[in-house]
Structure formats: C-alpha cells, structure tokens
Amino acid sequence: MNTVQEEEEEMAVVQRALTSDSPRNNDTALSALQLDVLYIVILSCSALSLVGCLYIIRHHYVSSRLHSGVSMVQKMVLVLSVLDAGLSFPKLFGNPLTAEVVVVTASCNAQAFALHLFGLLSVLWNAAIAHCFYRKIVCRDSEARLKSRFKLYVLLALVPAISSSVALYAANVFGNATFYCWIESRSKQFWTFYLFVLLAILYVSFILCVTHNRISRDFRDAHLDAQESSALITSKLRIYIAVFIVLWTPSAVFRCKYSIAVVVA
C-alpha cells in the first residue's frame, strides 16, 4: 500500500514538473554551454559575496573591540552582511536535484528554505536600513533613539520571512529552480518573493530621493566641517541602499513582466 502511494506521489511530482511554469521548462532556449557558463557565474558571484560579507563581519568585530560599542549604522550593516552571507552560502552547493532525480529531497527543501528565508530577510532589512536612514537624516533622531528601534526592525523582518518560508514549505512548492532548489513555479516566485522586492525598491527609492534633497539643502546651509562630518556618517547607508536598487531592479522587473504575461495568456 505504501509503495503504491509513493509511486503516485512521484508521478504527481513528475507531472507537476512537466506542466508547470518551472524554470526547468522555460530555459530550453539556452544551450547546455550557456547554462554551464551561467552556473559558473552564479558560483563565482556567490563565493565573492560570501568572502565580502565575512570580511565586513570580521571588520566590525575588530572595530567593536578597539572602540567602545558600535553605532546604529554599523549594526545595520553588520546584520545585512550576515543575511547576505546566509543567502550566498547555500548557492555554493549547486542544485541537489539532477535530471534523473525529480522527487524533491530533504537537501533540496533545506536549500530552498534557506534561500527564501535569507533572501526575504535581506530584502526587508534593506527597507529597514532605508527607514533608519530617513529617521537619521530627515527626522534628526539621536543615536539612542535610532538604537531603540533595532529590535523592532529585527521583528518586522523575521516574522514575515519565517512565516512565508514555513508556509511555502508546508505547501510543497519548493523544487528545481535550474541552478539550485527554490520555488519551482516562476509565477509563485513573483507573488511570494519578487513582489516584496518591488515594494522595497519603490520604498527605498523614495527614501533616497527625500534624503538626498534634505542633505543637499543642509549642505548649502552648513559649514564645511559639518558637511564632511555628515557625508562621512551617511555615505555607508546611501551606498548600501543604492546597491540594493541596482542589483535587484532588473530581476524584479523581469519577474513582474513574466507574471503579467502568464496572467494575460
């Protein structure tokens, strides 16, 4: 009885893989060589990202030992580095599934869960960094007041990320995403992940615009020393926010266009 049930489950997985809008069925336009090149690029970028994150984490650890405590800016950047490291590390293992193995394994589920969890956490944390930047520049919050919101930022990022990841695992939507295991359906990828990316990009872009106008106005009215001090304090946050927009916008726009095309079709 159990054998028959297992066979039926395997056939259901195969049927879903053949009829769904999974990346595996949409990458046929790419040759095997092109897929291999993309895979090498992904591995290289993930490795470099992981090394960079570990360097930042070590730098902040050394800095905190040499100085008394860390600033809110340093704490926000440190957390982002940890999250990005958590996003890069699982990609180094490639795709646990093969052309012969279509049934989702435990290692595939673990990789997909980690990628979705840390990916969504990273997106939400970038939005939190933007809000912290806004409170510092526009609202003129003190360092103590900024630090008082740190736990709230952590909570607002953790709750939706964990809830979404658990729900997707329970719904059994993880599977072959070409280069690694993640959400198998591209339309589900958009509604459960890239929608949050688009909303975060819009929010972060708005914050950058508002804070840029405020900084420009303050620079016109401030002395040179004050300008240099302000620029030094805010430069790190502005860079991280801008990098988030540049890196995530192309993929988010592509997923949005794909989802619209699927709905229209």
C-alpha positions as a Markdown table, in Angstrom:
| # | Residue | x | y | z |
|---|---|---|---|---|
| 1 | Met | 0.0 | 0.0 | 0.0 |
| 2 | Asn | 2.8 | 2.4 | 0.9 |
| 3 | Thr | 4.7 | 1.5 | -2.3 |
| 4 | Val | 1.6 | 2.4 | -4.4 |
| 5 | Gln | 1.2 | 5.7 | -2.6 |
| 6 | Glu | 4.9 | 6.6 | -3.0 |
| 7 | Glu | 4.6 | 5.8 | -6.7 |
| 8 | Glu | 1.5 | 8.0 | -7.0 |
| 9 | Glu | 3.3 | 10.8 | -5.2 |
| 10 | Glu | 6.4 | 10.5 | -7.6 |
| 11 | Met | 4.1 | 10.5 | -10.6 |
| 12 | Ala | 2.4 | 13.7 | -9.3 |
| 13 | Val | 5.7 | 15.4 | -8.9 |
| 14 | Val | 6.8 | 14.4 | -12.4 |
| 15 | Gln | 3.5 | 15.6 | -13.9 |
| 16 | Arg | 3.8 | 18.9 | -12.0 |
| 17 | Ala | 7.3 | 19.4 | -13.2 |
| 18 | Leu | 6.3 | 18.8 | -16.8 |
| 19 | Thr | 3.2 | 21.0 | -16.9 |
| 20 | Ser | 4.2 | 23.9 | -14.5 |
| 21 | Asp | 5.8 | 27.2 | -15.4 |
| 22 | Ser | 9.0 | 26.0 | -13.7 |
| 23 | Pro | 12.4 | 27.4 | -14.8 |
| 24 | Arg | 13.3 | 24.0 | -16.0 |
| 25 | Asn | 10.7 | 24.2 | -18.7 |
| 26 | Asn | 11.5 | 27.8 | -19.6 |
| 27 | Asp | 15.3 | 27.6 | -20.0 |
| 28 | Thr | 15.2 | 25.4 | -23.2 |
| 29 | Ala | 16.2 | 28.5 | -25.2 |
| 30 | Leu | 19.6 | 28.3 | -23.5 |
| 31 | Ser | 22.2 | 25.8 | -24.7 |
| 32 | Ala | 24.0 | 23.4 | -22.3 |
| 33 | Leu | 27.1 | 25.5 | -22.6 |
| 34 | Gln | 25.2 | 28.8 | -21.8 |
| 35 | Leu | 23.7 | 27.1 | -18.7 |
| 36 | Asp | 27.2 | 26.0 | -17.6 |
| 37 | Val | 28.6 | 29.5 | -18.0 |
| 38 | Leu | 25.7 | 31.0 | -16.0 |
| 39 | Tyr | 26.2 | 28.3 | -13.4 |
| 40 | Ile | 29.9 | 29.3 | -13.1 |
| 41 | Val | 29.0 | 33.0 | -12.9 |
| 42 | Ile | 26.5 | 32.3 | -10.1 |
| 43 | Leu | 29.0 | 30.2 | -8.1 |
| 44 | Ser | 31.7 | 32.9 | -8.6 |
| 45 | Cys | 29.4 | 35.7 | -7.5 |
| 46 | Ser | 28.2 | 33.8 | -4.5 |
| 47 | Ala | 31.7 | 33.0 | -3.4 |
| 48 | Leu | 32.8 | 36.6 | -3.8 |
| 49 | Ser | 29.7 | 37.8 | -2.0 |
| 50 | Leu | 30.4 | 35.4 | 0.9 |
| 51 | Val | 34.0 | 36.5 | 1.2 |
| 52 | Gly | 33.0 | 40.1 | 1.2 |
| 53 | Cys | 30.4 | 39.5 | 3.8 |
| 54 | Leu | 32.8 | 37.6 | 6.0 |
| 55 | Tyr | 35.3 | 40.5 | 5.7 |
| 56 | Ile | 32.7 | 43.0 | 6.8 |
| 57 | Ile | 31.7 | 40.9 | 9.7 |
| 58 | Arg | 35.4 | 40.5 | 10.8 |
| 59 | His | 36.0 | 44.2 | 10.3 |
| 60 | His | 33.0 | 45.1 | 12.6 |
| 61 | Tyr | 34.2 | 42.6 | 15.2 |
| 62 | Val | 37.7 | 44.1 | 15.3 |
| 63 | Ser | 36.3 | 47.6 | 15.3 |
| 64 | Ser | 33.9 | 46.9 | 18.2 |
| 65 | Arg | 36.9 | 45.5 | 20.2 |
| 66 | Leu | 39.0 | 48.6 | 19.5 |
| 67 | His | 36.2 | 51.1 | 20.2 |
| 68 | Ser | 33.5 | 51.2 | 22.8 |
| 69 | Gly | 30.5 | 49.7 | 21.2 |
| 70 | Val | 29.2 | 50.1 | 17.6 |
| 71 | Ser | 26.9 | 52.7 | 16.0 |
| 72 | Met | 23.5 | 52.0 | 14.7 |
| 73 | Val | 24.8 | 52.3 | 11.1 |
| 74 | Gln | 27.4 | 49.6 | 11.9 |
| 75 | Lys | 24.8 | 47.3 | 13.5 |
| 76 | Met | 22.5 | 47.6 | 10.4 |
| 77 | Val | 25.3 | 46.9 | 8.0 |
| 78 | Leu | 26.6 | 44.0 | 10.1 |
| 79 | Val | 23.2 | 42.3 | 10.1 |
| 80 | Leu | 22.9 | 42.8 | 6.4 |
| 81 | Ser | 26.2 | 41.2 | 5.9 |
| 82 | Val | 25.1 | 38.2 | 8.0 |
| 83 | Leu | 21.9 | 37.9 | 6.0 |
| 84 | Asp | 23.7 | 38.2 | 2.6 |
| 85 | Ala | 26.2 | 35.5 | 3.7 |
| 86 | Gly | 23.3 | 33.2 | 4.6 |
| 87 | Leu | 21.9 | 33.9 | 1.1 |
| 88 | Ser | 25.2 | 33.2 | -0.7 |
| 89 | Phe | 26.3 | 30.1 | 1.2 |
| 90 | Pro | 23.6 | 27.6 | 0.1 |
| 91 | Lys | 24.1 | 28.6 | -3.6 |
| 92 | Leu | 27.7 | 27.2 | -3.4 |
| 93 | Phe | 26.3 | 23.7 | -3.3 |
| 94 | Gly | 24.6 | 23.9 | -6.6 |
| 95 | Asn | 21.3 | 22.0 | -7.3 |
| 96 | Pro | 20.9 | 18.8 | -5.3 |
| 97 | Leu | 18.5 | 17.5 | -7.9 |
| 98 | Thr | 19.5 | 16.0 | -11.2 |
| 99 | Ala | 17.8 | 15.2 | -14.5 |
| 100 | Glu | 17.2 | 11.7 | -13.1 |
| 101 | Val | 16.0 | 12.8 | -9.7 |
| 102 | Val | 12.8 | 14.8 | -9.9 |
| 103 | Val | 11.4 | 14.0 | -6.5 |
| 104 | Val | 12.2 | 16.8 | -4.1 |
| 105 | Thr | 14.7 | 15.6 | -1.5 |
| 106 | Ala | 15.4 | 16.8 | 2.1 |
| 107 | Ser | 18.5 | 18.6 | 1.0 |
| 108 | Cys | 16.6 | 20.4 | -1.8 |
| 109 | Asn | 14.0 | 21.5 | 0.7 |
| 110 | Ala | 16.7 | 22.7 | 3.1 |
| 111 | Gln | 18.4 | 24.7 | 0.4 |
| 112 | Ala | 15.2 | 26.2 | -0.9 |
| 113 | Phe | 14.0 | 27.1 | 2.6 |
| 114 | Ala | 17.4 | 28.8 | 3.4 |
| 115 | Leu | 17.4 | 30.7 | 0.2 |
| 116 | His | 13.9 | 32.0 | 0.6 |
| 117 | Leu | 14.4 | 32.9 | 4.3 |
| 118 | Phe | 17.6 | 34.7 | 3.9 |
| 119 | Gly | 16.6 | 36.3 | 0.6 |
| 120 | Leu | 13.4 | 37.8 | 2.0 |
| 121 | Leu | 15.2 | 38.8 | 5.2 |
| 122 | Ser | 17.8 | 40.7 | 3.2 |
| 123 | Val | 15.2 | 42.5 | 1.2 |
| 124 | Leu | 13.2 | 43.5 | 4.2 |
| 125 | Trp | 16.4 | 44.5 | 6.0 |
| 126 | Asn | 17.3 | 46.9 | 3.2 |
| 127 | Ala | 14.0 | 48.5 | 3.7 |
| 128 | Ala | 14.7 | 48.8 | 7.4 |
| 129 | Ile | 18.1 | 50.4 | 6.6 |
| 130 | Ala | 16.3 | 52.9 | 4.4 |
| 131 | His | 13.9 | 53.8 | 7.2 |
| 132 | Cys | 16.8 | 54.2 | 9.6 |
| 133 | Phe | 18.5 | 56.5 | 7.1 |
| 134 | Tyr | 15.3 | 58.5 | 6.8 |
| 135 | Arg | 14.9 | 58.8 | 10.6 |
| 136 | Lys | 18.6 | 59.9 | 11.0 |
| 137 | Ile | 18.7 | 62.5 | 8.1 |
| 138 | Val | 15.2 | 63.9 | 7.9 |
| 139 | Cys | 13.8 | 63.4 | 11.4 |
| 140 | Arg | 17.1 | 64.0 | 13.2 |
| 141 | Asp | 16.8 | 61.2 | 15.6 |
| 142 | Ser | 19.5 | 60.7 | 18.2 |
| 143 | Glu | 21.8 | 57.7 | 18.2 |
| 144 | Ala | 20.0 | 56.4 | 21.3 |
| 145 | Arg | 16.6 | 56.7 | 19.6 |
| 146 | Leu | 17.8 | 55.0 | 16.5 |
| 147 | Lys | 19.2 | 52.1 | 18.5 |
| 148 | Ser | 15.9 | 51.8 | 20.4 |
| 149 | Arg | 14.2 | 50.7 | 17.1 |
| 150 | Phe | 16.7 | 47.9 | 16.4 |
| 151 | Lys | 14.7 | 45.1 | 18.0 |
| 152 | Leu | 11.6 | 46.4 | 16.1 |
| 153 | Tyr | 13.4 | 46.2 | 12.8 |
| 154 | Val | 14.5 | 42.6 | 13.6 |
| 155 | Leu | 11.0 | 41.6 | 14.5 |
| 156 | Leu | 9.4 | 43.2 | 11.4 |
| 157 | Ala | 11.9 | 41.4 | 9.2 |
| 158 | Leu | 11.9 | 38.0 | 10.9 |
| 159 | Val | 8.1 | 37.4 | 11.3 |
| 160 | Pro | 7.1 | 37.7 | 7.6 |
| 161 | Ala | 10.3 | 36.0 | 6.4 |
| 162 | Ile | 9.9 | 33.0 | 8.7 |
| 163 | Ser | 6.1 | 32.8 | 8.2 |
| 164 | Ser | 6.4 | 32.9 | 4.4 |
| 165 | Ser | 9.2 | 30.3 | 4.3 |
| 166 | Val | 7.3 | 27.9 | 6.6 |
| 167 | Ala | 4.1 | 28.3 | 4.6 |
| 168 | Leu | 5.9 | 27.6 | 1.3 |
| 169 | Tyr | 7.5 | 24.5 | 2.7 |
| 170 | Ala | 4.1 | 23.3 | 4.0 |
| 171 | Ala | 2.6 | 24.0 | 0.6 |
| 172 | Asn | 5.2 | 21.8 | -1.0 |
| 173 | Val | 6.2 | 24.4 | -3.7 |
| 174 | Phe | 9.9 | 24.0 | -3.4 |
| 175 | Gly | 11.7 | 22.2 | -6.2 |
| 176 | Asn | 14.0 | 22.5 | -9.1 |
| 177 | Ala | 14.8 | 26.2 | -9.9 |
| 178 | Thr | 17.5 | 25.3 | -12.5 |
| 179 | Phe | 20.7 | 26.3 | -10.7 |
| 180 | Tyr | 19.5 | 25.4 | -7.2 |
| 181 | Cys | 16.4 | 24.4 | -5.3 |
| 182 | Trp | 13.9 | 27.2 | -4.6 |
| 183 | Ile | 10.3 | 27.9 | -5.5 |
| 184 | Glu | 9.7 | 25.8 | -8.7 |
| 185 | Ser | 7.0 | 28.0 | -10.3 |
| 186 | Arg | 8.1 | 31.4 | -11.6 |
| 187 | Ser | 4.7 | 32.9 | -11.0 |
| 188 | Lys | 4.8 | 31.8 | -7.4 |
| 189 | Gln | 8.4 | 33.2 | -7.2 |
| 190 | Phe | 7.0 | 36.6 | -8.1 |
| 191 | Trp | 4.0 | 36.6 | -5.7 |
| 192 | Thr | 5.9 | 35.2 | -2.7 |
| 193 | Phe | 9.3 | 37.0 | -3.2 |
| 194 | Tyr | 9.7 | 39.5 | -6.0 |
| 195 | Leu | 6.6 | 41.4 | -5.1 |
| 196 | Phe | 8.3 | 42.2 | -1.8 |
| 197 | Val | 11.4 | 43.2 | -3.8 |
| 198 | Leu | 9.5 | 45.6 | -6.0 |
| 199 | Leu | 7.8 | 47.2 | -3.0 |
| 200 | Ala | 11.1 | 47.5 | -1.2 |
| 201 | Ile | 12.7 | 49.1 | -4.3 |
| 202 | Leu | 9.9 | 51.7 | -4.5 |
| 203 | Tyr | 10.2 | 52.5 | -0.8 |
| 204 | Val | 14.0 | 52.7 | -0.8 |
| 205 | Ser | 14.0 | 54.8 | -4.0 |
| 206 | Phe | 11.5 | 57.2 | -2.3 |
| 207 | Ile | 13.7 | 57.4 | 0.8 |
| 208 | Leu | 16.8 | 58.1 | -1.3 |
| 209 | Cys | 15.1 | 60.9 | -3.1 |
| 210 | Val | 13.8 | 62.5 | 0.1 |
| 211 | Thr | 17.0 | 62.2 | 2.0 |
| 212 | His | 19.1 | 63.4 | -1.0 |
| 213 | Asn | 17.0 | 66.6 | -1.1 |
| 214 | Arg | 17.4 | 67.1 | 2.6 |
| 215 | Ile | 21.2 | 66.5 | 2.6 |
| 216 | Ser | 21.6 | 68.9 | -0.4 |
| 217 | Arg | 19.7 | 71.6 | 1.4 |
| 218 | Asp | 21.7 | 71.1 | 4.6 |
| 219 | Phe | 24.9 | 71.2 | 2.8 |
| 220 | Arg | 24.1 | 74.6 | 1.4 |
| 221 | Asp | 23.4 | 76.0 | 4.8 |
| 222 | Ala | 26.2 | 74.1 | 6.8 |
| 223 | His | 29.8 | 74.9 | 7.3 |
| 224 | Leu | 32.5 | 72.7 | 5.5 |
| 225 | Asp | 33.3 | 70.7 | 8.7 |
| 226 | Ala | 29.6 | 69.9 | 9.2 |
| 227 | Gln | 29.3 | 68.9 | 5.5 |
| 228 | Glu | 32.3 | 66.5 | 5.8 |
| 229 | Ser | 31.0 | 65.0 | 9.0 |
| 230 | Ser | 27.5 | 64.4 | 7.7 |
| 231 | Ala | 28.8 | 62.9 | 4.4 |
| 232 | Leu | 31.1 | 60.5 | 6.4 |
| 233 | Ile | 28.2 | 59.4 | 8.6 |
| 234 | Thr | 25.7 | 58.8 | 5.8 |
| 235 | Ser | 27.8 | 57.6 | 3.0 |
| 236 | Lys | 27.8 | 53.9 | 4.0 |
| 237 | Leu | 24.0 | 53.7 | 4.3 |
| 238 | Arg | 23.5 | 55.5 | 1.0 |
| 239 | Ile | 25.9 | 53.1 | -0.8 |
| 240 | Tyr | 24.1 | 50.0 | 0.6 |
| 241 | Ile | 20.7 | 51.4 | -0.3 |
| 242 | Ala | 21.8 | 52.4 | -3.8 |
| 243 | Val | 23.5 | 49.0 | -4.4 |
| 244 | Phe | 20.2 | 47.2 | -3.4 |
| 245 | Ile | 18.3 | 49.1 | -6.0 |
| 246 | Val | 20.8 | 48.5 | -8.8 |
| 247 | Leu | 21.2 | 44.8 | -8.1 |
| 248 | Trp | 17.6 | 43.8 | -7.6 |
| 249 | Thr | 15.7 | 46.0 | -10.1 |
| 250 | Pro | 16.5 | 44.0 | -13.3 |
| 251 | Ser | 15.4 | 40.7 | -11.9 |
| 252 | Ala | 12.3 | 42.1 | -10.2 |
| 253 | Val | 11.2 | 43.9 | -13.4 |
| 254 | Phe | 11.8 | 40.6 | -15.4 |
| 255 | Arg | 9.7 | 38.6 | -13.0 |
| 256 | Cys | 7.0 | 41.2 | -13.0 |
| 257 | Lys | 6.8 | 41.2 | -16.8 |
| 258 | Tyr | 6.8 | 37.4 | -16.8 |
| 259 | Ser | 4.0 | 37.2 | -14.3 |
| 260 | Ile | 1.9 | 39.7 | -16.2 |
| 261 | Ala | 2.4 | 37.7 | -19.4 |
| 262 | Val | 1.3 | 34.5 | -17.7 |
| 263 | Val | -1.9 | 36.2 | -16.4 |
| 264 | Val | -2.7 | 37.7 | -19.8 |
| 265 | Ala | -2.1 | 34.4 | -21.5 |
